[in-house]
C-alpha cells in the first residue's frame, strides 16, 4: 500500500486496535503472541537478525534504556532503541544512534506493513495485528534496514505476552516491580513479577533491580527454571553505601536515578562477559558520580541541578530524575542550546516539565542559538512562561528571583551552558 505522507501512514496505524488507549478495559486474554509471531513470519522474522537488550519493569525502563544505549553508542556500536509510549511525535518510539526513524522510511515501511495486515485480515482467522504489534514490527524492520549492531527494547506492558517478547536477548533486565495494570497482570506482586519475568530466556543472563522479597523470589524461581544467571542490584541507601550486591556510590543524585544507572551498568557488565567490547571510558562516564554537569546537584533550598543534556535521550534521563525529586515549589528551567541540535525536540521534551522557562545564550561558544530565537520557538510549542536573559549570569539571577526555596532550578540544553552556570553558581556559593 502506498501512503502519500508520513501523516497518512501514522493515521493508518492509529486506525488499528490500540491497546494503549484501551488499557482499563483489557484482560490478559487480549494479549496473544500468536498474532505477533504470525506477523513477523510474514515479514521474514527481522527480529532474528538483531541482538537485543530487553527491558521490563514497572518503572525505570526509560532511564535504564537511555544509559545502556549511551554506553553502547560510546563503545562504537550502532544502537537501535524502541520505547513506548511517545511524548510528542510517533517517531520518538524508534531511533537508531540517536536519530528518529525518518519520515520516508516510516511511510514506506508502514505501507509494507499495511499490505501484510490486509493479507492477514482477509484470512478471517482472528490474527489481525494491533497498533502496538505493527509498531513493534516497524521497529524491527527499521533496525534490520539500518543494520544495527544491537537494539535496546522496552517492554510495552507486562512482559510474558508483550509484543516485544519475540526476540533474541543478550541480556534481560527487570528494573522494578510495583502494582500497575493489576486488571491484566494481577494484584499480587508475585503475580506481576511472574508476568514481567516472562522475558527471561534459557541461559540468558538477567539483571534486576527488584527489591521486594515476594517479587524477587518469583523472578529468582523463573530464572532458575531457565538456567538463566541472575544478578540483583540493591536499592541505593541515602548514605550512598553499598548494599549486599552490586552498588555504585552516587552522591548528589536521586536514589531513583542512581538505581536505574546501577541496573544499566550491571546489564552492560553482563554484555561484556558475553563478548561485547564495552569501553571503560563509556562506563566511567555514566558511573562517575562526581562528573560535573551530568545531572549534578549543586545545592538545596532551592534544589539546583545542572546537566549537559543536549539530545532526546539525555533529556529524557534528566526528566525522569527530576520527576522523582520531592520538589514542592516552582520548577524553573534555564535553557540554551546549539544550532546543530534538535532544538524543537529538546523544547518539547523539557519545557512541559517546568513552571517557568528562562532562555539564554551561552558566551563560551559561538554555536549557541540566540535567546530571542529560542523564545519564538518556545512560544510556538509551549504555554509555559518564558523569560529572556541576556547571558547565563543574568539567567542565574533571574532563576533565583522567581524560584522559592522549596523549588527547583534546572540547567539543561548544552554542555557549554551547564558548565558556564555551574562556574557562576559554585563561585557565588564559595563567596558566601
N, C-alpha and C positions, 0 to 999 in steps of 0.2 A: 504494500500500500504506500502511495506517495503522499506525504504531507507537504503542504506548501510552506510551512513555517514551524518554528520551534513551538510557538503557542498552540498551533493546531495539534501537534504531536502530544503535547502535555495534556491538552484538553481530552484527547482520546484516552490517555492513561487514566485520567480522573473519572472518565466515564465507566471504568471497570468497577467491580465491587471493591470498596475501600474499607478494609477492616480498621484502619487507623481512626476513621471517623465513626465507626460503628461499635467501638470497643465496649461500652457499657452493656450492650445487648448481646454480646457474644458469649459462647461457651467453648469449652475445649474441643467439642465435636466439629466446630467450624474450621479447625486447623488440621490440614491433611498434607503430609509431604508428598503423597502420590501425585497431586497436581503439579508440584514443583518439579518432581523427577520427570514427569511426562513432558513438561515444557522444556526443560534442559536437554532432554534427549532429542527433541525436535530441533534444537539449536546446535547439536553436536557436542554437548557437555563441555562448554567452555570452562566451567569451574574446575575441571580435572587438570587443567594446564596452569593453574595458578596456586602456588603455596599460600597459606593463609595464617594470620594470627587472628583467632576467633575470640570475640569478647562478649560475654554475657554478664548480667548483673542488674540489680535494681537501680543503683546509682553509680556514677563514676566512669561509665563506659566511655563517654566522650573525652574526658581528660586523659584517661589511660590510653585511649586510641591515639590522641594527639601526641603524647610523649613517645609511645612506641614508634609512631610514624616519623617523628622528628629524629630519633636516634637512627632509624634505618636509613632515612634520607641522608643524614650526616655521615653515614657509613658507606655512602655512594651506591645505594640501591634505588632502583626505580620503584616507587611505592604507590599502590592503589589504596584508596580509603573509601569505605562505604559506611555511611552513617544515616540515622533517621531519628526523628523527622527533620525536615529542614526548617530554617527560621524565616528566610525571606524569599528565596527562589529555589526551585526544584533542583537545579544543578548542584547545589551545595551537597547533596547526598553522595555524589560520585566525583571523586577527584583523583588525579594522578600527579604525584610530586607537587602538590600544592595548587594545581590548576584544575578548575572545574571542567567537567565534560563540556566539549564545545557544542555550540548550537547546531552546527551542521552534523556533527556526529550523533547527537541526541536525535535530531529529526530523522536521519537516515536509519538509525538502528531501531527506533520506535516503529518506523514503517515496516521493518522486517518483523518485529515482534507482532505487529498488528496482523500481518499475513499469517503467521503461525497461529495466533489466537483464533483467527477466523476459521482456520482448518480444524482446530481443536473444538471450537464451539459447534461446528457443523456435525460432529460425531454424535452429539446428544448423550454423551456418557457421563455428564456431570464433572468434567475435568477442566472447565473454563477457568483460566488463570485470573487471579485477582490483581489489583493495583500493586500491592507490595511484592507479589511474586514476579510480576512483569518488571518492576523497578529493580529487583534483585538480579533478575536475568539481564537487564540492561547493563548493570554494573559489571557482571561477568563478561559480557560481550565487549564492553569498552576496555576492560583490563586486558583481555586477550589481544585486542587490536593494538593496544599501546605497548604490548609486550612487557608488562610489569614483572619485576623480579619477585614481588610478594605483595599481598593485599592484606590490609588491616580491616577487618569486617566486624561491625557491631551487629549483635542480635537485635531484631526489631522488638519482639515480645517473647518472654519466656526463654526458650532455647531448644528443647526437645523437638517441638513441632514447628519451629520458626523456619521461614523460607531460606535463611542463610545456612541452615544446618546440613545442607548437602554440599560439602566442601572437604578439602584435604588440609587440615591444620598442621602447622609445625609446632604450635603450642596453643592451648586453650586457656582462657582467662575467665574467672568468675570474680567480679570485683566485690560486690556486696550483696547481701540478701536482706530485704525487708518486705513488709506487706504491701503489695501493689497488684492490681488486676486480680484480686482474690477470686472473682467470679470465674476466672479462666484457670488460674494457676493453683488455686487452693487457699485456704485460710490459715493453715499452719505453716510455720517457717520451714519445716521439714518437707512439706508438700511443694512449696515454692522452690526450695533448693533442689528437689528431685527434678523439677522441670528444667531449671537452669543447668543442672549437671548433665542434662541430656546432650550437651555439646561435647562431652568427653568421648574421645575415640580410643580404640585399642592401642596401647603402647605409647600414646602421645602425651607428653608432659602437661600437667595442669598447674596453674598458679592461681591462688585465691586469696582475696583479702577479707573473706568472711570471718567474722569474729564470733557470732552466736554459736554456741556449742551444739544446739539441736540441728541447725542448718549445716554446720561444718561436719557433723557426724554423718549426715546423709551424703554430702559431697565425698567424704573420705570412703564411705562404703562403695559408692558407684565407681570411684577412681580405682579402688582395689579390684572390683569385678572386671574392669577393663585393663588391669595391669598397667595403669597409667601412673607414672610417678607424680606425686602431689607435693607442691611446695606452698606453705602457708606464709602469709605476710601479716605480721601483727599490726594492730592499730597504733599509731604513734601516741605516746603519752604527752601531757602538757609540758613535761620537763625535757622531752626530746630524747629520753633514754631508750636504749634498745630493749625490745621485748625478747621473748624466748626464741623467736625465729628471725628471719631477715628484717633488718630495720636500718634506715638511714637517719642521720642526725640533721634534721631540718629546723633551723631557728628562724623565727620571724615569718612563718607562713602558717596558714590554717592547717589543722590536722587533716581535714578533708582532702586538701590538695596534696599534702605530704604523703598520705596513704595511697592516693592514686598513683603518684610518681613512684613510690616504692613497689607497688604491684607491677607497674610497667617495667621498672628496672629488673625485677625478678624474671619477668617474661623474656626480656631481652637476654638475660643471662642464660636462660634455657635455650634460646636460639643459638647462642654462642656454643653451648655444649653440643648442639646438633650440627655444627659445622659452618654456621653463618659467620662471616667476618664482621665483627662489631668493633668499630674503632673506639679505643679507650677515651679519646678526646670527645667523642659524641656522647658517651655515657657520663663523663665528668661534667659536661656542660649541663646535663639535666640533673645530676646528682648533687652538684656543689651548692649547698645551702647558702653559702655566703657570696655567690656570684652576684655582682651588682646588677641592678635593673632587670632581674628575672623574677618577676612577682615579688619584689623585695619590699618588705615592710620597714619603713623608716622610723615611724613613731606612732604614738597613740594620742588620743584627745586633741584633734581628730586623728583617726587612723589614716596614715599616708602610705600608699603603695605606688612604687614606680616599676614600670615594666616596659621592655623593649618590643612588645607585641606589635608586629607590623604586617601580619598576614592573617588569613582567616583562621587557621589552626591555632596559632599562638594567641590570637584574640579570644578564641573560644576557651582556651585553657584559663585565661585571665578571668573571663566571665564566670566560669564555673567556680573559681576560687572566691571571687568577691560575693557571689550569691550565697556562699556558705558562711560568710562572716556575720557575726551578731551586731550589725550596724543598725542603730535606732534613729539616726538623724539623716540629714540630707546627704545624698551621694553626688559628688562633684567630679567630673571628668575634665582633665586638661589634655587636649588632643592636638597633635600636629603630626604630619607625615610627609613622605617624599613623593615626588611627582611620578615615580615609576611604580608605585604601589597601587593595589586595588582600593582606591580611596573610598569609593561608594560602598564597596563590600565591608570595609572596616567600619565605616559610619553606621551601616545597618546592623552590624554585629554588636557594636559597643553602645551607641547613643541611647537606645531604648532602656538600657540598664541603669541610667543615671538621671537624676533630677535636674541637674544643671550641667551644661557643656561649655567649656572655655576653650576656644580655638586660638592657636598662635602659630608662629613660625620660628623654628629654632635658628640660632645665629651662627652655629658652628659648621654648617654645611649649606652649599648653595642649592641643593636639590629640594629643599623644603617648599611646600605649597604655601602661597600667600594666605594669610588668615581670612581676608575677605572672600577669597575663592572658596575656602572651606565653609565659611558661613553660608554662602549662597547654596552650596550643596547640602549642608545640614538642614536648612530651612525647607528644602525640597523633599527630604526623606524622613524628617523627624519633627515632632511637635515640641521637642524639648527647648527650654530656654537656653539661648546661646549668647555668650559674651565674647567679644573680640579683645584680645590682648596683644599689644604691640611687640612683645617679646616674652620669653619664658619667665623672666623676673617679674614682669607685670602680671603674667598668668598666675604665678605662685601667690602673689599678694592678693589678687582678686579671689582666688580659691579660698584663702584663709579668711577673707572678709565674709564670704557667702556661706561657708561651711561651719556648722556648730561643732562644739567639742565632741559630741556623740556621733558625728558624721564621718564621712569617708572622702578623702581626696585621692584620686587615682590618676596617674600619668601614663599615657599609652600612645602608640601610633608610630614610634620611631625610637631607635636606639639613641640617636642624637638628642632628641627632646628629653628622653628619660635621663640620660647622662647629665645634660645641662641643668635640669631642675634638681636632680639629685645633689649636684655640687652646691646649688643655691641653698637647698634645704639643710644639708649637712653643715654648711658653713654658718648658717644662721643658728642652728642648734648648738654648735660649739661656742658661739659668741654669747649665748645666754648665761 
